[in-house]
Amino acid sequence: MVNVSEKTYQKGKAMIKNTLEVYQMLGDECSKEIYGQRILLSLTKDEKYKDGIVCNGYVLNWLRTRLQETSSRNVLLYGAGKRGTLISRLCPNMFMAIIDEGLNKQGKLINGLKVLSISEAIKE
């Protein structure tokens, strides 16, 4: 058992109470899921909770819907890292290319999408 001061205990208790109140005020399951993942990420610093936010079915459905509402494929995805790669795989045929500042990624293909620098994207 860890000994904590009464002040620290009360602060922690208030934080948990506030977190629950915010959670209960959220109107839909998607918001609740993302909020929960963000809280867990804040507490643990575990990257899997970022993946939980990105891979969330509600978020992906929202993203697909917004992308389908655009009548063209003139949408660029920013970031060719782990999550950008994941989104490009989970939302195929929705992006024109991927933009990334990493020189080691530029010019490569990720899930069939060319990785461009910002200046290359502006030219195209």
PyMOL CGO cylinders between C-alpha atoms (Angstrom):
from pymol import cmd
from pymol.cgo import CYLINDER

trace = [
    CYLINDER, 0.00, 0.00, 0.00, 1.23, 3.48, -0.84, 0.3, 1, 1, 1, 1, 1, 1,
    CYLINDER, 1.23, 3.48, -0.84, 0.93, 6.23, 1.70, 0.3, 1, 1, 1, 1, 1, 1,
    CYLINDER, 0.93, 6.23, 1.70, -0.33, 9.50, 0.28, 0.3, 1, 1, 1, 1, 1, 1,
    CYLINDER, -0.33, 9.50, 0.28, -1.17, 12.72, 2.01, 0.3, 1, 1, 1, 1, 1, 1,
    CYLINDER, -1.17, 12.72, 2.01, -4.80, 13.59, 2.63, 0.3, 1, 1, 1, 1, 1, 1,
    CYLINDER, -4.80, 13.59, 2.63, -4.45, 16.52, 0.22, 0.3, 1, 1, 1, 1, 1, 1,
    CYLINDER, -4.45, 16.52, 0.22, -3.18, 14.26, -2.59, 0.3, 1, 1, 1, 1, 1, 1,
    CYLINDER, -3.18, 14.26, -2.59, -5.92, 11.73, -1.87, 0.3, 1, 1, 1, 1, 1, 1,
    CYLINDER, -5.92, 11.73, -1.87, -8.62, 14.43, -2.06, 0.3, 1, 1, 1, 1, 1, 1,
    CYLINDER, -8.62, 14.43, -2.06, -7.18, 15.82, -5.30, 0.3, 1, 1, 1, 1, 1, 1,
    CYLINDER, -7.18, 15.82, -5.30, -7.21, 12.35, -6.85, 0.3, 1, 1, 1, 1, 1, 1,
    CYLINDER, -7.21, 12.35, -6.85, -10.74, 11.70, -5.66, 0.3, 1, 1, 1, 1, 1, 1,
    CYLINDER, -10.74, 11.70, -5.66, -11.94, 15.03, -7.12, 0.3, 1, 1, 1, 1, 1, 1,
    CYLINDER, -11.94, 15.03, -7.12, -10.20, 14.30, -10.42, 0.3, 1, 1, 1, 1, 1, 1,
    CYLINDER, -10.20, 14.30, -10.42, -11.92, 10.92, -10.72, 0.3, 1, 1, 1, 1, 1, 1,
    CYLINDER, -11.92, 10.92, -10.72, -15.28, 12.49, -9.88, 0.3, 1, 1, 1, 1, 1, 1,
    CYLINDER, -15.28, 12.49, -9.88, -14.79, 15.21, -12.51, 0.3, 1, 1, 1, 1, 1, 1,
    CYLINDER, -14.79, 15.21, -12.51, -13.67, 12.68, -15.11, 0.3, 1, 1, 1, 1, 1, 1,
    CYLINDER, -13.67, 12.68, -15.11, -16.79, 10.61, -14.54, 0.3, 1, 1, 1, 1, 1, 1,
    CYLINDER, -16.79, 10.61, -14.54, -19.02, 13.68, -14.75, 0.3, 1, 1, 1, 1, 1, 1,
    CYLINDER, -19.02, 13.68, -14.75, -17.51, 14.69, -18.09, 0.3, 1, 1, 1, 1, 1, 1,
    CYLINDER, -17.51, 14.69, -18.09, -17.86, 11.12, -19.37, 0.3, 1, 1, 1, 1, 1, 1,
    CYLINDER, -17.86, 11.12, -19.37, -21.53, 10.99, -18.39, 0.3, 1, 1, 1, 1, 1, 1,
    CYLINDER, -21.53, 10.99, -18.39, -22.23, 14.30, -20.17, 0.3, 1, 1, 1, 1, 1, 1,
    CYLINDER, -22.23, 14.30, -20.17, -20.89, 13.03, -23.48, 0.3, 1, 1, 1, 1, 1, 1,
    CYLINDER, -20.89, 13.03, -23.48, -23.79, 12.44, -25.82, 0.3, 1, 1, 1, 1, 1, 1,
    CYLINDER, -23.79, 12.44, -25.82, -22.70, 9.51, -27.95, 0.3, 1, 1, 1, 1, 1, 1,
    CYLINDER, -22.70, 9.51, -27.95, -20.76, 6.28, -27.67, 0.3, 1, 1, 1, 1, 1, 1,
    CYLINDER, -20.76, 6.28, -27.67, -18.02, 7.46, -30.03, 0.3, 1, 1, 1, 1, 1, 1,
    CYLINDER, -18.02, 7.46, -30.03, -17.21, 10.45, -27.82, 0.3, 1, 1, 1, 1, 1, 1,
    CYLINDER, -17.21, 10.45, -27.82, -17.24, 8.27, -24.72, 0.3, 1, 1, 1, 1, 1, 1,
    CYLINDER, -17.24, 8.27, -24.72, -14.91, 5.72, -26.28, 0.3, 1, 1, 1, 1, 1, 1,
    CYLINDER, -14.91, 5.72, -26.28, -12.44, 8.38, -27.44, 0.3, 1, 1, 1, 1, 1, 1,
    CYLINDER, -12.44, 8.38, -27.44, -12.56, 10.14, -24.06, 0.3, 1, 1, 1, 1, 1, 1,
    CYLINDER, -12.56, 10.14, -24.06, -11.86, 6.88, -22.27, 0.3, 1, 1, 1, 1, 1, 1,
    CYLINDER, -11.86, 6.88, -22.27, -8.92, 6.12, -24.56, 0.3, 1, 1, 1, 1, 1, 1,
    CYLINDER, -8.92, 6.12, -24.56, -7.52, 9.63, -24.02, 0.3, 1, 1, 1, 1, 1, 1,
    CYLINDER, -7.52, 9.63, -24.02, -7.79, 9.28, -20.24, 0.3, 1, 1, 1, 1, 1, 1,
    CYLINDER, -7.79, 9.28, -20.24, -5.98, 5.94, -20.35, 0.3, 1, 1, 1, 1, 1, 1,
    CYLINDER, -5.98, 5.94, -20.35, -3.30, 7.44, -22.61, 0.3, 1, 1, 1, 1, 1, 1,
    CYLINDER, -3.30, 7.44, -22.61, -2.84, 10.33, -20.18, 0.3, 1, 1, 1, 1, 1, 1,
    CYLINDER, -2.84, 10.33, -20.18, -2.49, 8.00, -17.21, 0.3, 1, 1, 1, 1, 1, 1,
    CYLINDER, -2.49, 8.00, -17.21, -0.29, 5.32, -18.75, 0.3, 1, 1, 1, 1, 1, 1,
    CYLINDER, -0.29, 5.32, -18.75, 1.50, 7.01, -21.69, 0.3, 1, 1, 1, 1, 1, 1,
    CYLINDER, 1.50, 7.01, -21.69, 0.89, 3.69, -23.50, 0.3, 1, 1, 1, 1, 1, 1,
    CYLINDER, 0.89, 3.69, -23.50, 0.79, 4.19, -27.28, 0.3, 1, 1, 1, 1, 1, 1,
    CYLINDER, 0.79, 4.19, -27.28, -1.82, 1.45, -27.70, 0.3, 1, 1, 1, 1, 1, 1,
    CYLINDER, -1.82, 1.45, -27.70, -4.44, 3.94, -26.50, 0.3, 1, 1, 1, 1, 1, 1,
    CYLINDER, -4.44, 3.94, -26.50, -3.58, 6.27, -29.40, 0.3, 1, 1, 1, 1, 1, 1,
    CYLINDER, -3.58, 6.27, -29.40, -4.13, 3.30, -31.68, 0.3, 1, 1, 1, 1, 1, 1,
    CYLINDER, -4.13, 3.30, -31.68, -7.46, 2.71, -29.93, 0.3, 1, 1, 1, 1, 1, 1,
    CYLINDER, -7.46, 2.71, -29.93, -8.52, 6.23, -30.84, 0.3, 1, 1, 1, 1, 1, 1,
    CYLINDER, -8.52, 6.23, -30.84, -7.40, 5.94, -34.46, 0.3, 1, 1, 1, 1, 1, 1,
    CYLINDER, -7.40, 5.94, -34.46, -8.81, 2.43, -34.95, 0.3, 1, 1, 1, 1, 1, 1,
    CYLINDER, -8.81, 2.43, -34.95, -12.08, 3.24, -33.24, 0.3, 1, 1, 1, 1, 1, 1,
    CYLINDER, -12.08, 3.24, -33.24, -14.91, 2.06, -35.47, 0.3, 1, 1, 1, 1, 1, 1,
    CYLINDER, -14.91, 2.06, -35.47, -16.93, 5.20, -34.83, 0.3, 1, 1, 1, 1, 1, 1,
    CYLINDER, -16.93, 5.20, -34.83, -14.03, 7.43, -35.81, 0.3, 1, 1, 1, 1, 1, 1,
    CYLINDER, -14.03, 7.43, -35.81, -13.27, 5.43, -38.94, 0.3, 1, 1, 1, 1, 1, 1,
    CYLINDER, -13.27, 5.43, -38.94, -16.91, 5.47, -40.00, 0.3, 1, 1, 1, 1, 1, 1,
    CYLINDER, -16.91, 5.47, -40.00, -17.04, 9.24, -39.43, 0.3, 1, 1, 1, 1, 1, 1,
    CYLINDER, -17.04, 9.24, -39.43, -13.84, 9.69, -41.44, 0.3, 1, 1, 1, 1, 1, 1,
    CYLINDER, -13.84, 9.69, -41.44, -15.06, 7.48, -44.29, 0.3, 1, 1, 1, 1, 1, 1,
    CYLINDER, -15.06, 7.48, -44.29, -18.37, 9.35, -44.42, 0.3, 1, 1, 1, 1, 1, 1,
    CYLINDER, -18.37, 9.35, -44.42, -16.63, 12.75, -44.60, 0.3, 1, 1, 1, 1, 1, 1,
    CYLINDER, -16.63, 12.75, -44.60, -14.22, 11.52, -47.24, 0.3, 1, 1, 1, 1, 1, 1,
    CYLINDER, -14.22, 11.52, -47.24, -17.02, 10.01, -49.32, 0.3, 1, 1, 1, 1, 1, 1,
    CYLINDER, -17.02, 10.01, -49.32, -18.84, 13.35, -49.18, 0.3, 1, 1, 1, 1, 1, 1,
    CYLINDER, -18.84, 13.35, -49.18, -15.97, 14.90, -51.09, 0.3, 1, 1, 1, 1, 1, 1,
    CYLINDER, -15.97, 14.90, -51.09, -16.59, 14.27, -54.75, 0.3, 1, 1, 1, 1, 1, 1,
    CYLINDER, -16.59, 14.27, -54.75, -12.95, 13.76, -55.63, 0.3, 1, 1, 1, 1, 1, 1,
    CYLINDER, -12.95, 13.76, -55.63, -9.82, 12.07, -54.40, 0.3, 1, 1, 1, 1, 1, 1,
    CYLINDER, -9.82, 12.07, -54.40, -8.07, 15.41, -53.85, 0.3, 1, 1, 1, 1, 1, 1,
    CYLINDER, -8.07, 15.41, -53.85, -7.56, 14.61, -50.18, 0.3, 1, 1, 1, 1, 1, 1,
    CYLINDER, -7.56, 14.61, -50.18, -4.07, 14.35, -48.74, 0.3, 1, 1, 1, 1, 1, 1,
    CYLINDER, -4.07, 14.35, -48.74, -3.27, 12.40, -45.60, 0.3, 1, 1, 1, 1, 1, 1,
    CYLINDER, -3.27, 12.40, -45.60, -0.69, 14.06, -43.36, 0.3, 1, 1, 1, 1, 1, 1,
    CYLINDER, -0.69, 14.06, -43.36, 1.74, 11.66, -41.70, 0.3, 1, 1, 1, 1, 1, 1,
    CYLINDER, 1.74, 11.66, -41.70, 3.27, 8.46, -43.01, 0.3, 1, 1, 1, 1, 1, 1,
    CYLINDER, 3.27, 8.46, -43.01, 3.96, 7.03, -39.59, 0.3, 1, 1, 1, 1, 1, 1,
    CYLINDER, 3.96, 7.03, -39.59, 2.21, 4.20, -37.83, 0.3, 1, 1, 1, 1, 1, 1,
    CYLINDER, 2.21, 4.20, -37.83, -1.21, 5.86, -37.66, 0.3, 1, 1, 1, 1, 1, 1,
    CYLINDER, -1.21, 5.86, -37.66, -1.12, 7.43, -41.12, 0.3, 1, 1, 1, 1, 1, 1,
    CYLINDER, -1.12, 7.43, -41.12, -0.22, 4.05, -42.56, 0.3, 1, 1, 1, 1, 1, 1,
    CYLINDER, -0.22, 4.05, -42.56, -3.05, 2.47, -40.62, 0.3, 1, 1, 1, 1, 1, 1,
    CYLINDER, -3.05, 2.47, -40.62, -5.61, 5.05, -41.75, 0.3, 1, 1, 1, 1, 1, 1,
    CYLINDER, -5.61, 5.05, -41.75, -4.50, 4.72, -45.39, 0.3, 1, 1, 1, 1, 1, 1,
    CYLINDER, -4.50, 4.72, -45.39, -4.98, 0.95, -45.12, 0.3, 1, 1, 1, 1, 1, 1,
    CYLINDER, -4.98, 0.95, -45.12, -8.35, 1.17, -43.37, 0.3, 1, 1, 1, 1, 1, 1,
    CYLINDER, -8.35, 1.17, -43.37, -9.69, 3.85, -45.73, 0.3, 1, 1, 1, 1, 1, 1,
    CYLINDER, -9.69, 3.85, -45.73, -8.49, 2.62, -49.13, 0.3, 1, 1, 1, 1, 1, 1,
    CYLINDER, -8.49, 2.62, -49.13, -8.98, 4.72, -52.26, 0.3, 1, 1, 1, 1, 1, 1,
    CYLINDER, -8.98, 4.72, -52.26, -9.84, 7.82, -50.22, 0.3, 1, 1, 1, 1, 1, 1,
    CYLINDER, -9.84, 7.82, -50.22, -6.57, 9.73, -50.45, 0.3, 1, 1, 1, 1, 1, 1,
    CYLINDER, -6.57, 9.73, -50.45, -4.54, 11.17, -53.30, 0.3, 1, 1, 1, 1, 1, 1,
    CYLINDER, -4.54, 11.17, -53.30, -1.19, 10.87, -51.48, 0.3, 1, 1, 1, 1, 1, 1,
    CYLINDER, -1.19, 10.87, -51.48, 0.45, 11.09, -48.07, 0.3, 1, 1, 1, 1, 1, 1,
    CYLINDER, 0.45, 11.09, -48.07, 2.45, 14.10, -46.92, 0.3, 1, 1, 1, 1, 1, 1,
    CYLINDER, 2.45, 14.10, -46.92, 5.34, 13.58, -44.54, 0.3, 1, 1, 1, 1, 1, 1,
    CYLINDER, 5.34, 13.58, -44.54, 8.28, 15.75, -43.53, 0.3, 1, 1, 1, 1, 1, 1,
    CYLINDER, 8.28, 15.75, -43.53, 10.55, 12.73, -43.00, 0.3, 1, 1, 1, 1, 1, 1,
    CYLINDER, 10.55, 12.73, -43.00, 13.09, 12.57, -45.81, 0.3, 1, 1, 1, 1, 1, 1,
    CYLINDER, 13.09, 12.57, -45.81, 13.40, 8.81, -45.27, 0.3, 1, 1, 1, 1, 1, 1,
    CYLINDER, 13.40, 8.81, -45.27, 9.71, 8.34, -46.12, 0.3, 1, 1, 1, 1, 1, 1,
    CYLINDER, 9.71, 8.34, -46.12, 9.36, 10.72, -49.07, 0.3, 1, 1, 1, 1, 1, 1,
    CYLINDER, 9.36, 10.72, -49.07, 9.20, 9.05, -52.47, 0.3, 1, 1, 1, 1, 1, 1,
    CYLINDER, 9.20, 9.05, -52.47, 8.10, 5.71, -51.03, 0.3, 1, 1, 1, 1, 1, 1,
    CYLINDER, 8.10, 5.71, -51.03, 4.75, 4.03, -51.54, 0.3, 1, 1, 1, 1, 1, 1,
    CYLINDER, 4.75, 4.03, -51.54, 2.58, 3.20, -48.54, 0.3, 1, 1, 1, 1, 1, 1,
    CYLINDER, 2.58, 3.20, -48.54, -0.54, 1.19, -49.26, 0.3, 1, 1, 1, 1, 1, 1,
    CYLINDER, -0.54, 1.19, -49.26, -0.30, 2.32, -52.87, 0.3, 1, 1, 1, 1, 1, 1,
    CYLINDER, -0.30, 2.32, -52.87, -0.01, 6.02, -51.98, 0.3, 1, 1, 1, 1, 1, 1,
    CYLINDER, -0.01, 6.02, -51.98, 3.08, 8.06, -52.80, 0.3, 1, 1, 1, 1, 1, 1,
    CYLINDER, 3.08, 8.06, -52.80, 4.64, 9.89, -49.86, 0.3, 1, 1, 1, 1, 1, 1,
    CYLINDER, 4.64, 9.89, -49.86, 5.32, 13.52, -50.75, 0.3, 1, 1, 1, 1, 1, 1,
    CYLINDER, 5.32, 13.52, -50.75, 7.03, 16.46, -49.12, 0.3, 1, 1, 1, 1, 1, 1,
    CYLINDER, 7.03, 16.46, -49.12, 4.85, 19.50, -48.48, 0.3, 1, 1, 1, 1, 1, 1,
    CYLINDER, 4.85, 19.50, -48.48, 6.45, 21.35, -51.40, 0.3, 1, 1, 1, 1, 1, 1,
    CYLINDER, 6.45, 21.35, -51.40, 5.83, 18.38, -53.74, 0.3, 1, 1, 1, 1, 1, 1,
    CYLINDER, 5.83, 18.38, -53.74, 2.19, 18.23, -52.63, 0.3, 1, 1, 1, 1, 1, 1,
    CYLINDER, 2.19, 18.23, -52.63, 1.73, 21.93, -53.38, 0.3, 1, 1, 1, 1, 1, 1,
    CYLINDER, 1.73, 21.93, -53.38, 3.13, 21.46, -56.90, 0.3, 1, 1, 1, 1, 1, 1,
    CYLINDER, 3.13, 21.46, -56.90, 0.83, 18.52, -57.64, 0.3, 1, 1, 1, 1, 1, 1,
]
cmd.load_cgo(trace, "trace")
